[in-house]
């Protein structure tokens, strides 16, 4: 039996057969060997050199110490059920030899999800899309279910996964994969073909849909040709002034009380918010390329110092767009394109449109910041209580201090936030969710009672608290006048997730659009 070898396998995209199409710098690639079936082994010559740390740290040279970055790729062109596909087996640092977008996305991920059971996951690597693009790796000491990783199937994008397999062909080994498929098996050049055929057939299966169908909901767009097409469609939408599909917002969570206004490069005016019309007007030439938006900067000016910018973004990163191209749905958020499954889009939009709207009359927003608005809103309601300055620890601990809500109006707990990008609104929805949990905690409520009593406010919180007697109102300060707030797709996903959990505790939930007239 062959020795066990660690294999790293990629699948080259269809119709790419020449090394000029596959390798980034084909003139630097040479043939190391040709196998009996004609498959070629390619390599890039290693530069043997003394380790830099020998000179930089030890301040010495040593002719007996050398290192080299070996890079070898075996390309196997195999016919499988009438299809001709090229597999790339990499050794050393060979993954850096490929051109961008020539390797099949999620090749290894699909193989693994079609192979392992739902409770056989050991490690995941994920990106939280539409919020702050947080990337994280999570590992558990034993095989576990996806739910034990804190993975949100509606908002998290799976990049890599590791899991234990019971598959005999895979020799019951630990499998790891994203675009790459990695494992250790008893294979070498003499018996690799049948193994690659098996891998490909596993890749093509759809059995993953039984337990992992959500993997198709959201995907990064990494194909540069497709990104170019999407950017072209974006420019067309902007030039056609289709601002129902394209608009702008701050792309991260900010402290609005620290922001006086916004300045666009090339424009001396100061603005209360980021408006796409003003940004486009600041571009002196016709808008023909996203490079013009990449080169345009937007600065948030400090409320304490007119000469200080406390935030700065590329205009492109502030754009929120929802584009349909060739019958498929795409979203632009925080400068990244995503393809969204059409059925998933329809499901989320239906859930969002079914959220109850709050019918109370809210004053319009024309204030310096949210704190001043909350104070005026509280004054406009009879018997309302301002709670946004009270911080309460969950469970009585010293950490995780949160606001019970911004304004308590009768049985309505009102939370208010500007409509920024997905990051900003996700912060609002998560705040409301955590707050709903706080109100159910008896110790946290007693701490809040004591703080209110110290300020002469009594009998605000009933002794026997019941979530079913309260309504949580999510107020979104919006430059759009629609009765139902216009928010990015990923914000709808976050909102639907939060509302499901809040309602699970017994609360009612409603949504309110607050017109920004500033």
Buried (B, 14 or more C-beta within 10 A) or exposed (E): EEEBBEBBBBBBBEEBEEBEEBBEEBEEBEEBEEEEEEBBBBBBEBEEEBEEEBEEEEEEEEEEEEEEEEBBBBBBBBEBEEEEBBBBBBBBBBBEBBBEBBBBBBBBBBBBBBBBEBBBBBBBBBBBBBBBBEEEEBEEEEBBBBEEBEBBBBBBBBBBBBBBBEBEBBEEBBBBBBBBBBBBBEBEBEEBBEBBBBBBEBBEEEEBEEBBBBBBBBBBBBBEEBBEBBBBBBBEBBEEEEBEBBBBBBBBBBEBEBBBBBBBBEBEEEBBBBBBEBBBEBBEEEBEEBEBBBBBBBBBBBBEEEEEBBBEBBBBBBBBBBBEEEEEBBBBBBBBBBBBBEEBBEBBEEBBEEBEEBEBEBBEBEBEBBBEBBBEBBEBBEEBBBBBEBEBBBEEEEEEEBBBBBBBBEEBBBBBBBBBBBBBBBBBBBBBBBBBBBBBBEBBBEBBBEBBEEEEBEEEBEEEEEBEEBBBBBBBBBBBEEEBBBBBBBBBBBBBBBBEBBBEBEBBBBBBBBBBEB
